[in-house]
């Protein structure tokens, strides 16, 4: 069978494109057609589908809802590493934490946390530099990466920017069959609340937060979805709360109530 049989036609891609947008808010450009086919090729074969056309029909049947979720998870991007965009962590340490009242619990949300490297980086920093109470929640739309994050096991390549002092204090080195891996210690793993969450859903249940990391995810949304997400974030941040996005993203073109403080770092304006 030719490999092209497993790739979506342009018509099928457009249908899948609409499905992904409605479920996840993610915009897939037509240039991702081949990528989509390659990411799903194993599932096409494992379901016994002869080609992408049959597979697309299969996942749209109500009784195959689980397979649809698997397909959606496979097309979300989850490549990350510890202390990614290190300037954010430097700013958090030297400019944000010193100005948080020690009489209140600092509440941080790592949205779109992928396999957990970001929230563990934040937790290590807080444990090391912040003596007052803190609460860290972390979420992703992809169930499988959340389960990965809860285990806290990472190949060494993902930890190359992890400071040695944090590695020694909060991680254990893998041995025997786990050589080349490290695991976050349970004392730190248990301090993070990992859960599945779709950014298109209502955020009010998360409560009021002091700081939100939502990095390397809004680049996959169009302006309409990005605007809705920013509106919801605004409602759950405390006055003068912080918003960290990635350096490849911007709030330009959106209506918002944030002040740009530092590259990719925003602060919610105080209410008058």
Buried (B, 14 or more C-beta within 10 A) or exposed (E): EEEEBBBBBEEBBBBBBEBBBEBBBBBBEEEBBEBBBEBBBEBBEEBEBEBBBEBBEBBBEEEBEEBBBBBBBBBBBBEBBBBBBEEBBEBBBEEBBEEBEEEEEBBBBBBBBBBBBBBBBBBBBBBEEBEEEBBBBBBBBBBBBBEBBBEBBBEEEBBEBBBEEBBEBBBBEBEEEEEEBBBBEEEBBEBBEBEEBEBBEEBEEBEEBBBBBBBBBBBBBEEEBBBBBBBBBBEBBEEEBBBBBBEEBBBEEBEBBBEEBEEBBBBBEEEE
